């Protein structure tokens, strides 16, 4: 097996330069590539197009890159927790493409499967459909949506091995696995990194064939966007 282990986030993102298109895994703040994002902020690359379920919050996740004006365009399905995102959108500083969540996931999946496009009923008859081809199948209209074309996919897994095999936990499986399949270069950060052969093959969610670089991350915050608790009795 090929050893895909790198020393850390700085080495993993070494060839991400200005103007690249990135997929960033996670759901809300769950399972986001915290170390890769921090390395990108430190590196200072600009004019990025970011494909992600959400845009983080003001001081965490992709919100850190928005704060430093590193993002030219956001392609997302939910952006409601980020005041800086809202400010840049309304001022015209940031290009934004809002996509139904299922469409976002399926366009990632199509890229991973090598499909050029998908047809979906989501968005038919709305602003989402403007300028897009519509076809009718069995009496129902569908939009044609192109598969994403991302230079890099940055994902975060619970556990991985040096051959790039990944295991995700719970909600982090919402977007990380499909994005891991879809990037031209996929970079994975993991909480625990083991040697090839140590993971149970029946537990692997993403095979190492999709992953190009892997490293063990550190200092994960794992923030909660909206903490909701039951009142004390």
N, C-alpha and C positions, 0 to 999 in steps of 0.2 A: 504494500500500500504506500502511496505517496504521502510523505509527512507535510502537512499544510500549516503547521504551527508557526506563528510569528511571535516576536517578543512582546508586542503590545499594540495599542491602538495607533500610536504614531507610525509604526512600521506598516500596519495594516492599511492605513489610508494614504500611504506615501505618494500614490499616483493620482489621487483625486485633486484635480486642478480647477481653475475658474471655468464656469460655464457648463459643468457636468450635470447630468440628470441622475438623481439619487432616489432610490426607494428606501424608506426607513420603516422597519417593522414595529409592531406593537399595537396596542389598542388603548386609546387614552394615554395614560402614563404607565400602563402595564406592559412589561416586556419590551421596553424601548432600548435601543443601543446607546446607553448613557455614555460609555467610554468613548465610542466613536464620535458622538456629537461633541463631547468635550475636546477631543483632538482636532476636530474640524474648526471649532471656535479658536483654539490656540494657533492653528495653522493660518487662519484668516482667509481661506479661499472665498471667492465672491461669485455672484451671478449664478447661483445654484438653482436648479429646478428640483423641488422636493415633492415626491409622491408619498403620501402618508395618510393614514386614516384621520389623523388630526394634526394640529399645529402646535401641540404642547401647551404650556401655560407661560406666563410672562417671564418667569425665571427658571424654567426647567424644560427639558426636551428641546424640540425644534424652536421653541420660544427663545432660547439662548442665541440661536443663529439669526432669528428675526431681529433681536435686540441689537446685534452687531452689523445689521444690514447685509448679511451674507446670502440671503435668499431673494432671487429675482421673481420666482413664480412658485406658488403652492398649488398642488393638485390634491384635494382632500374631500372627505365627505362630511367632516364635522370640525368646526373651528370656533365653537362658542365659548371657550374658556380663556381666550387670549386677547387682552385689551390692546396690546401693541400690534397684533395682527389686524384688529379692527381699525386702528388708527392708520396703519399703512395702506390698508385696502381703501378706506374712504378718501385718503389723500392722493391716491393714484400712484403711490410708491411701489406697490406690490401687485403683480398679476395673480389672479386667483381663478382656478377652475374648480367649481363645486360639482361633485359627482355622487349619484346615489351609491350608498355603501356597497350594495351587492354588485353593482356595475364595477366599482373600484376593485373589489376582490376578484371578479371574473376577468377583468382586463389584465390583472397580474397573472392569474392562472393561465390565460391564453398565451401570454408571453412565455411562460414556463413550458407550455405544451408545444410551442412552435406554431401556434395558430395566428394568422394575421389579424383576425377580427372576430367579433362575436355579434349575435343579434339578441337584443333584450327588449322587453316591453316597458321597462322602467324609463320614465321620462317622455314617453310618447305624448304629444299634445301639449308639452310644457316648454319653457325656455331652454331646457336641456337639449331639446330636439333641434333647435335652430341651426341651420346649415349642415345638418347631418342627413345621410341617406336613410330612407324608411322603406321597408319591404313588408309585404303582406304574406303571411303564412297561414293557410287554413282559416282565412277570414279575420285574422288579427294582425295589427300593425306592430312592427318591431323596429327599433333603431339599430343601425350598424355602428358599433363602437370598435375602434382599433385597439389592438393589444399595445401595452406600454412598451416603450423602447428606452430602457434605463441603462446607463453606463455602469452603475454600481447598485447593489442591494446591500444594505447594512441591517443585520438582524441580530437579535439577542436570544440566546437559548439558556435553558437551565443547565444542561450538561452536554458535553460534546467530546469527541476524541480527536486525536491528531490527524486522522484521515478525513475529518470534516463531517462525520455523522453527528446529527443533532437530535436532542430530545427537548421538547418544550413542555411547559407546565400551564395548565388551565387556560386563562384568558389570553395569554401570550400566543396561543396557537391561532388566534383569529386572523392575523395577517402575516406573521413571520414565515410560516411554511411556504405560502404561495409566493411571497417576495423572494425568499431564498432560491426558488426555482427560476426566477424571472430576470435577475440581473446578469449582465454580461460578465461582471466580476462580482461574486458574492463574498462578503466579509462577515464572519460570525464572531461575536463575542459571547463567552459563556461564563457561568458562575463556577463551574467545575470542569476542568479539562483532564481527561485520562488518556492513557495510551490506546492505540488502535487494538481492537479485539476485546476490550474490557466492557463495552456496552452490550446489553442483551439485544440481539438483532430484532426481536419482536417488539421492542420498545422504541425503536428509532422512528422518528417522524420525517426527517429529511435526510436522505442518503448523501454521503460525502461527495458523490459525483457532481452535485450542484454547488459545492462550496469550494472556494479557491484559497481562502486564508481564514485561520481561526486562532484566537488567543483567549487566555483567561483574563476576564475583566476583574475589576476591584472597586471597592468603595461604593457599592450600589445603594442608592437612596430608596428606590422603589416607592415613590410618593403616591399618595391617593388624591385624586382631583377633588372629589367631594366626599368628605368623611361624614357619614351619617351614623349616628349611634342612638340607641334607645335610651330615653330619660331614666335616670336612676329612680327607683321606687322609694 
